[in-house]
Structures are given as C-alpha cells and as structure tokens.
Amino acid sequence: MSNLWNFLAMLTFKPQPLPDDIRLDGLTAIVTGANVGLGFEAAKELASHGLSRLILAVRDLSKGETAKAEISQESPECEILVWQLDQESWGSIVTFARRVSDELGRLDIVLLNAGLKRLEFTRSPTCHEAHVQTNHLGTALLSLLLVEPLRRTARQTGKPSRMTITASSAAFSAPMQDILEPKGGRASSPGLMTRPHSSLV
Ligand SMILES: NC(=O)c1ccc[n+]([C@@H]2O[C@H](COP(=O)([O-])OP(=O)(O)OC[C@H]3O[C@@H](n4cnc5c(N)ncnc54)[C@H](OP(=O)(O)O)[C@@H]3O)[C@@H](O)[C@H]2O)c1
C-alpha cells in the first residue's frame, strides 16, 4: 500500500528550483549521470546559480558534450568540463577520482546521481549484477574516493563541502533478508527485482 502512496506522491510532486538568492560563485561541482534526467536538470540548476566550474561525469562523452552545449547556452559564464565515468568499471571510477585530485584545485559539491534501471538480469564486467554494481557498489566506491578532495576544500575555505547521493524509494521494497544479508543479485532474479537492493546505498 505504501508503494501506491509513493507512486501517487511522485505523480503529483513538483520539484522546486533553488531559491534565487543562493549563489555558487567560485564553487566547483561534480554531477554524475549528468547527460539526461535528474542529473542533467540538477547540473543545469547549479550552473544557473553562478557556479564557477561544473564537471559533467558521463558514460558517453558525446552525450555529455550535447548536455554541455545546452547548459552553456543558459549559463555561459560557467566553465563546464565533460569527463568520462563508467560505474560498471572499477578502473574507470578510480581513474575519475584520481583526475579529480590531480586536476581540480577545489571541490565543493558532489551529486552522485548515476543509476540504472533495467527489467532483465544482466551482469557487469565486474561480475556483480548490473544494478548492484552501478547503483550501489560503484556509487559507494566513488563516494569514498571523493571524500578527501571535499574535505581538503572545506579545510581550505573554512566552509562545509557537500555530497548528495540520489536515492530511490525502491529501497523500501527490498526484502529485510536482503538488507541483513545482501547477495548482490542472483542469475535467477530479473533486474527489476534487484533494483530495490541496489537502492539501499
Ligand atoms: N526518475 C525517477 O523517478 C527516480 C526515482 C527514484 C530514484 N531515481 C534515481 O535517480 C537517479 C537518476 O534517475 P533518472 O530517472 O534521471 O535516470 P536516467 O534518466 O536513466 O539517467 C541515469 C543516468 O545515469 C547514467 N548511468 C547509467 N549507468 C551508468 C554507469 N554504469 N556509469 C555511469 N553513469 C551511468 C546514465 O548514462 P547513459 O545516458 O549513458 O545511460 C544517465 O546519465 C538514478 O540513480 C535513479 O535510480 C530516479
């Protein structure tokens, strides 16, 4: 029943833009899964509040460039960089995080939003079920690797930095057994059934 109420609430909820007086001048932000959907809208919103530098972390660089062109049109003063990130690859996540440490002088805001929803069961190259890999394990590793650059900036500026992870109410549908003893998806379960587990992050 609560799922039905959640669904109805989603249909009627209207997201509000950030208040006009919020200014992000001088700040640097990363948004993952920024080429479409919630990530794209969040990136566009941040840029429109005077953000100085925005990193669009995307799987496909050409999709990222298209998103960059659209955001730049509305917020030409924001420097926008398109960087490759595939959360189905440990190597890609580590390379991305290293690049953050090496190339960004500061990091103030991180929105970890990249996520997957599929109906069928698929395995990532890491051998984990694809939802569990992308939505949970990949996001968790990236979050740990980005804590230090966020902390460093907070120490330098004396102001708090911020990391937000897009969650899903699908997590409430995960069976308690899977919360207590996660199995990471089984070959017999369709992707739809593993998404709730992957949303527990
Ligand atoms: N929309 C909703 O109603 C809703 C509800 C609850 C939770 N959420 C969560 O909110 C987040 C965004 O949802 P959305 O509706 O905006 O989804 P979306 O439109 O499907 O966008 C998902 C984004 O994640 C990227 N992505 C997928 N797999 C990736 C990977 N392995 N590595 C890096 N990036 C990857 C996609 O890149 P490509 O374009 O290259 O595929 C895309 O940019 C997800 O985490 C989702 O679980 C959404």
The ligand as a Gaussian input file, in Angstrom:
#p B3LYP/6-31G(d) Opt

LIG

0 1
 N       13.316000       9.184000     -12.187000
 C       12.786000       8.681000     -11.082000
 O       11.545000       8.665000     -10.886000
 C       13.663000       8.137000      -9.988000
 C       13.076000       7.661000      -8.818000
 C       13.890000       7.189000      -7.807000
 C       15.259000       7.196000      -7.951000
 N       15.828000       7.646000      -9.100000
 C       17.280000       7.593000      -9.189000
 O       17.747000       8.858000      -9.664000
 C       18.885000       8.677000     -10.499000
 C       18.638000       9.324000     -11.840000
 O       17.425000       8.847000     -12.369000
 P       16.897000       9.307000     -13.788000
 O       15.452000       8.983000     -13.838000
 O       17.342000      10.688000     -14.061000
 O       17.658000       8.248000     -14.690000
 P       18.123000       8.311000     -16.215000
 O       17.374000       9.368000     -16.968000
 O       18.055000       6.899000     -16.706000
 O       19.658000       8.770000     -16.085000
 C       20.583000       7.928000     -15.492000
 C       21.971000       8.485000     -15.711000
 O       22.912000       7.585000     -15.131000
 C       23.878000       7.245000     -16.131000
 N       24.429000       5.908000     -15.939000
 C       23.804000       4.718000     -16.059000
 N       24.666000       3.716000     -15.875000
 C       25.873000       4.293000     -15.648000
 C       27.176000       3.794000     -15.404000
 N       27.444000       2.479000     -15.394000
 N       28.186000       4.654000     -15.195000
 C       27.970000       5.997000     -15.218000
 N       26.772000       6.541000     -15.485000
 C       25.736000       5.696000     -15.689000
 C       23.125000       7.339000     -17.451000
 O       24.045000       7.434000     -18.537000
 P       23.577000       6.994000     -20.039000
 O       22.693000       8.106000     -20.557000
 O       24.860000       6.887000     -20.770000
 O       22.855000       5.699000     -19.906000
 C       22.331000       8.615000     -17.192000
 O       23.158000       9.732000     -17.387000
 C       19.117000       7.184000     -10.592000
 O       20.111000       6.847000      -9.653000
 C       17.766000       6.586000     -10.201000
 O       17.920000       5.316000      -9.619000
 C       15.069000       8.111000     -10.124000

